């Protein structure tokens, strides 16, 4: 069993090791072209492909160029959902490599960024500025 995730050392600026912040709203932009042969996926694969590329993890996949791996995952996952036992094992391994589980995200040092501005915008201030100002004599 692997050990704990690496500790982040803020003093190491030369290293790219550190959390990769993923957009909470998912990846923006058009879905990448299906990379496998045949050049057009089956209908179920196409729908799953589209869904996968709108997840937060897809932002990292795009940067890393993992389109073929994601396409293989889509094909394997559909077989796994029919309870094909070897496909289930392969799907589980690909989920880990693609950061699709909480444990996998921890191991890859990926975290879904919190939109703190939107959270603050949604909260009403506890008190108004008028009640916080106190006259001093």
GUZA-125145 format. One line per 2 residues: number of its first residue (from 0); their letters; for each residue x negated, y negated, z negated of N, C-alpha, C. Coordinates in steps of 0.05 Angstrom, whole numbers. Layout:
<rs>
NUM = A = X:Y:Z:X:Y:Z:X:Y:Z | ...
</rs>
This chain:
<rs>
0 = XX = -17:24:0:0:0:0:-18:-25:0 | -12:-44:17:-29:-68:18:-26:-85:-8
2 = XX = -47:-99:-13:-47:-116:-37:-30:-141:-33 | -32:-160:-51:-17:-185:-49:-26:-202:-26
4 = XX = -9:-220:-18:-16:-238:4:-40:-255:-4 | -57:-263:15:-80:-279:8:-72:-305:-5
6 = XX = -89:-314:-25:-84:-339:-38:-93:-362:-19 | -78:-383:-20:-85:-406:-4:-106:-423:-18
8 = XX = -127:-431:-4:-148:-447:-16:-148:-474:-1 | -136:-495:-14:-134:-521:-1:-161:-534:5
10 = XX = -183:-524:-7:-209:-536:-2:-221:-525:23 | -210:-504:35:-221:-493:60:-207:-505:84
12 = XX = -218:-526:94:-205:-540:117:-212:-528:143 | -234:-513:145:-242:-502:171:-226:-477:178
14 = XX = -211:-467:160:-196:-442:166:-167:-448:173 | -156:-433:192:-128:-436:199:-111:-418:182
16 = XX = -123:-405:162:-107:-389:144:-90:-407:127 | -65:-401:126:-47:-417:110:-19:-412:120
18 = XX = 0:-422:106:28:-417:114:34:-430:141 | 48:-415:157:58:-426:182:87:-433:176
20 = XX = 94:-458:180:120:-468:174:138:-465:198 | 159:-449:195:177:-443:218:202:-461:216
22 = XX = 212:-470:238:235:-489:237:260:-474:228 | 274:-485:208:298:-471:197:320:-469:217
24 = XX = 321:-487:237:343:-486:256:337:-466:279 | 313:-454:278:305:-435:299:290:-449:321
26 = XX = 281:-433:340:265:-443:362:283:-458:381 | 274:-481:391:289:-497:410:279:-490:438
28 = XX = 295:-496:458:286:-493:485:298:-468:498 | 293:-465:524:305:-443:539:292:-416:531
30 = XX = 307:-395:534:297:-368:528:276:-361:549 | 253:-350:540:233:-343:560:243:-322:580
32 = XX = 230:-320:602:237:-301:623:230:-273:612 | 247:-253:618:243:-225:610:217:-216:622
34 = XX = 197:-206:606:170:-200:617:166:-171:627 | 185:-154:621:181:-126:628:193:-118:654
36 = XX = 185:-95:665:197:-83:689:219:-65:679 | 243:-65:690:251:-81:712:254:-111:704
38 = XX = 252:-128:723:251:-157:717:277:-168:704 | 299:-153:707:324:-161:694:331:-140:673
40 = XX = 335:-150:648:342:-131:627:371:-122:629 | 378:-100:616:406:-92:614:421:-113:599
42 = XX = 448:-113:601:464:-134:588:459:-135:558 | 459:-112:545:454:-112:515:426:-123:509
44 = XX = 407:-115:525:379:-125:520:378:-155:524 | 392:-165:545:391:-193:551:403:-210:528
46 = XX = 425:-200:517:438:-214:494:420:-214:470 | 409:-191:463:391:-189:440:366:-206:445
48 = XX = 355:-206:469:332:-223:476:338:-252:471 | 362:-261:480:370:-289:475:372:-295:445
50 = XX = 384:-277:430:387:-281:401:360:-283:387 | 342:-265:395:316:-264:382:300:-290:386
52 = XX = 303:-301:410:288:-326:416:300:-351:405 | 321:-348:389:332:-371:375:328:-369:345
54 = XX = 311:-350:336:305:-347:308:282:-365:300 | 278:-371:275:255:-387:266:228:-374:274
56 = XX = 227:-347:272:202:-333:278:194:-337:308 | 214:-342:325:208:-344:354:189:-368:359
58 = XX = 189:-388:342:171:-411:346:142:-401:344 | 136:-383:326:110:-371:323:104:-352:346
60 = XX = 123:-336:354:119:-317:376:111:-332:401 | 124:-354:406:119:-369:430:90:-380:430
62 = XX = 82:-391:407:55:-401:404:34:-379:407 | 41:-355:397:22:-333:398:23:-317:424
64 = XX = 43:-323:441:46:-309:466:56:-280:464 | 74:-275:445:83:-248:440:108:-240:455
66 = XX = 113:-250:479:137:-245:493:141:-215:499 | 119:-201:508:121:-173:514:128:-156:489
68 = XX = 116:-163:467:122:-148:442:151:-152:434 | 161:-176:436:189:-181:429:208:-166:448
70 = XX = 200:-165:474:217:-150:493:217:-120:486 | 194:-109:479:193:-81:471:210:-77:446
72 = XX = 209:-96:427:225:-94:403:255:-93:411 | 264:-110:429:292:-110:437:300:-83:448
74 = XX = 283:-71:466:290:-45:477:291:-23:456 | 271:-23:438:270:-3:417:293:-6:397
76 = XX = 299:-31:390:320:-36:370:347:-25:380 | 353:-28:405:378:-18:416:379:13:414
78 = XX = 356:26:419:356:55:416:358:62:387 | 345:47:369:346:53:341:375:50:330
80 = XX = 390:31:340:417:28:331:435:51:339 | 426:68:357:440:93:364:430:116:347
82 = XX = 415:110:326:403:129:307:383:148:320 | 368:138:339:346:153:350:323:150:329
84 = XX = 317:172:315:298:171:293:270:161:300 | 258:170:322:232:158:328:234:127:334
86 = XX = 256:119:347:260:91:352:264:75:326 | 278:88:307:281:74:281:254:68:268
88 = XX = 236:87:269:209:83:257:194:61:272 | 196:62:299:182:42:315:194:14:311
90 = XX = 220:13:309:233:-13:305:225:-25:278 | 223:-9:258:214:-18:231:186:-29:233
92 = XX = 168:-16:247:141:-25:249:139:-52:265 | 155:-54:286:155:-78:302:167:-101:286
94 = XX = 188:-96:270:199:-117:253:177:-128:234 | 160:-111:224:139:-121:206:119:-138:222
96 = XX = 112:-129:245:92:-144:261:103:-170:271 | 129:-171:276:141:-195:286:151:-214:264
98 = XX = 147:-207:239:155:-224:217:185:-226:213 | 200:-204:218:229:-205:217:240:-196:190
100 = XX = 223:-190:171:232:-182:144:219:-201:124 | 230:-205:101:218:-223:81:189:-214:74
102 = XX = 185:-188:71:158:-178:64:139:-184:87 | 147:-180:111:130:-185:134:123:-215:136
104 = XX = 143:-232:130:137:-261:131:116:-268:109 | 118:-256:86:98:-262:65:71:-253:74
106 = XX = 69:-229:86:43:-219:95:31:-236:117 | 48:-247:135:38:-264:157:34:-293:148
108 = XX = 41:-299:123:40:-326:113:58:-345:129 | 82:-335:135:102:-351:149:123:-359:129
110 = XX = 132:-383:130:154:-392:113:172:-410:130 | 198:-407:124:217:-424:138:218:-451:123
112 = XX = 211:-472:138:209:-498:126:236:-508:116 | 236:-521:93:261:-532:83:263:-560:94
114 = XX = 287:-567:103:292:-595:112:301:-611:88 | 281:-622:74:287:-636:49:302:-662:54
116 = XX = 297:-675:77:311:-700:83:341:-694:86 | 347:-672:101:375:-665:105:388:-657:78
118 = XX = 373:-644:61:384:-636:35:390:-661:19 | 372:-680:19:377:-705:4:400:-721:16
120 = XX = 401:-721:43:423:-736:56:450:-724:48 | 451:-698:44:477:-685:36:485:-690:7
122 = XX = 466:-699:-9:472:-704:-37:480:-733:-42 | 500:-737:-58:507:-764:-65:489:-772:-88
124 = XX = 481:-798:-90:464:-806:-112:479:-802:-138 | 463:-795:-159:475:-790:-185:488:-815:-196
126 = XX = 475:-837:-192:486:-863:-202:480:-884:-180 | 495:-905:-180:490:-926:-161:468:-944:-171
128 = XX = 456:-959:-152:434:-977:-160:444:-998:-180 | 469:-1006:-178:480:-1026:-196:480:-1016:-225
130 = XX = 486:-991:-229:487:-980:-257:459:-975:-267 | 439:-972:-250:412:-968:-259:397:-993:-266
132 = XX = 406:-1016:-256:393:-1042:-261:403:-1052:-288 | 384:-1060:-304:391:-1071:-330:382:-1099:-333
134 = XX = 399:-1116:-342:391:-1144:-346:374:-1146:-371 | 352:-1161:-368:333:-1164:-391:333:-1194:-399
136 = X = 336:-1200:-424:335:-1228:-432:308:-1237:-441
</rs>
